[in-house]
Amino acid sequence: MPREVTDADGIRWTCAQAYAGLSEQAGDPSAARVGEDRYEVVCTPSGGAQTVRLELAADWETALDDEQLLGKINAATNDAR
């Protein structure tokens, strides 16, 4: 299930676990797994920024509050520059 957060610049990020192309079992929830209890999450902006990929713990949807998730997105966008 996608999760939406909005950053200080008003960009709305929609984040969801990645599935397609990650394994032969695309569509299987395990396809997003990149390590033990780690998943690839794709965050897509509403505009003006580039999509980022994050590697997060399996419980990222509930364990990370909005500020923590935005911090990871910000770190990934800064790394991409």
Phi, psi and omega in degrees: 000126180295152177234135181248138174222151180241131182272179183296338179272002180083009178277125179269122180257130174252119184245136179208153176297141179277143178231304189301133173078004182267344177198175177290345183255047181307137183097341176278131181307333179289347181295334181276356183288130178243000179182179180296117180059028177233138183229150174274128180239132178255128179244120184250129182277159176285343177163153174081354181225168182263144175303141178237152175247132181240150172251112187234161177297154184304329183264025185305325184297328182250333185280329181265128173280175184302317181295321179294316179296316178297325177297320178291321177297314180300316179299318180292322179290325177291323178294329182285343183278000000 
